[in-house]
Amino acid sequence: MKLPRLRVPDPRTPGFREEANRQAMKLRDAPEEREALDFIEAAFKPADHPE
């Protein structure tokens, strides 16, 4: 079995912060982003933690 390789950008490179901000602004208020965040919150919510 071959392990997958993931490319992770180096946050110290020039332009990283600007590109991260650009991508974040593009996703802001996008319905797909809200759906993804809701899924993540539901998946990681402890079962014994009341809302």
Phi and psi in degrees as GROMACS dihedral restraints (atoms count N, CA, C in turn):
[ dihedral_restraints ]
;  ai    aj    ak    al  type     phi  dphi    fc
    3     4     5     6     1   -98.5    20    10
    4     5     6     7     1   131.6    20    10
    6     7     8     9     1   -77.3    20    10
    7     8     9    10     1   140.8    20    10
    9    10    11    12     1   -72.4    20    10
   10    11    12    13     1   148.8    20    10
   12    13    14    15     1  -110.7    20    10
   13    14    15    16     1   131.4    20    10
   15    16    17    18     1  -113.4    20    10
   16    17    18    19     1   136.7    20    10
   18    19    20    21     1   -93.1    20    10
   19    20    21    22     1   123.1    20    10
   21    22    23    24     1  -116.2    20    10
   22    23    24    25     1   119.3    20    10
   24    25    26    27     1   -66.1    20    10
   25    26    27    28     1   147.0    20    10
   27    28    29    30     1   -82.3    20    10
   28    29    30    31     1   117.3    20    10
   30    31    32    33     1   -68.2    20    10
   31    32    33    34     1    -7.2    20    10
   33    34    35    36     1   -87.8    20    10
   34    35    36    37     1    -8.0    20    10
   36    37    38    39     1   -72.1    20    10
   37    38    39    40     1   149.7    20    10
   39    40    41    42     1   -60.0    20    10
   40    41    42    43     1   136.6    20    10
   42    43    44    45     1    87.1    20    10
   43    44    45    46     1    -6.4    20    10
   45    46    47    48     1   -60.9    20    10
   46    47    48    49     1   -49.0    20    10
   48    49    50    51     1   -61.2    20    10
   49    50    51    52     1   -44.1    20    10
   51    52    53    54     1   -63.4    20    10
   52    53    54    55     1   -42.1    20    10
   54    55    56    57     1   -67.5    20    10
   55    56    57    58     1   -40.1    20    10
   57    58    59    60     1   -62.4    20    10
   58    59    60    61     1   -43.2    20    10
   60    61    62    63     1   -65.1    20    10
   61    62    63    64     1   -40.3    20    10
   63    64    65    66     1   -60.4    20    10
   64    65    66    67     1   -45.4    20    10
   66    67    68    69     1   -67.4    20    10
   67    68    69    70     1   -38.8    20    10
   69    70    71    72     1   -64.8    20    10
   70    71    72    73     1   -41.0    20    10
   72    73    74    75     1   -67.1    20    10
   73    74    75    76     1   -33.7    20    10
   75    76    77    78     1   -65.6    20    10
   76    77    78    79     1   -33.2    20    10
   78    79    80    81     1   -86.2    20    10
   79    80    81    82     1   -16.4    20    10
   81    82    83    84     1   -56.4    20    10
   82    83    84    85     1   129.9    20    10
   84    85    86    87     1    65.2    20    10
   85    86    87    88     1    11.9    20    10
   87    88    89    90     1   -77.0    20    10
   88    89    90    91     1   133.7    20    10
   90    91    92    93     1   -58.6    20    10
   91    92    93    94     1   -34.4    20    10
   93    94    95    96     1   -64.6    20    10
   94    95    96    97     1   -36.2    20    10
   96    97    98    99     1   -69.1    20    10
   97    98    99   100     1   -41.7    20    10
   99   100   101   102     1   -62.8    20    10
  100   101   102   103     1   -41.8    20    10
  102   103   104   105     1   -62.1    20    10
  103   104   105   106     1   -43.2    20    10
  105   106   107   108     1   -65.0    20    10
  106   107   108   109     1   -43.2    20    10
  108   109   110   111     1   -65.8    20    10
  109   110   111   112     1   -39.7    20    10
  111   112   113   114     1   -61.7    20    10
  112   113   114   115     1   -41.5    20    10
  114   115   116   117     1   -61.8    20    10
  115   116   117   118     1   -46.7    20    10
  117   118   119   120     1   -62.2    20    10
  118   119   120   121     1   -44.8    20    10
  120   121   122   123     1   -61.9    20    10
  121   122   123   124     1   -41.4    20    10
  123   124   125   126     1   -67.8    20    10
  124   125   126   127     1   -38.2    20    10
  126   127   128   129     1   -69.0    20    10
  127   128   129   130     1   -32.2    20    10
  129   130   131   132     1  -103.9    20    10
  130   131   132   133     1     6.7    20    10
  132   133   134   135     1   -78.4    20    10
  133   134   135   136     1   124.2    20    10
  135   136   137   138     1   -60.1    20    10
  136   137   138   139     1   142.1    20    10
  138   139   140   141     1   -63.4    20    10
  139   140   141   142     1   -31.3    20    10
  141   142   143   144     1   -93.5    20    10
  142   143   144   145     1    10.1    20    10
  144   145   146   147     1   -96.8    20    10
  145   146   147   148     1   110.0    20    10
  147   148   149   150     1   -71.1    20    10
  148   149   150   151     1   151.9    20    10
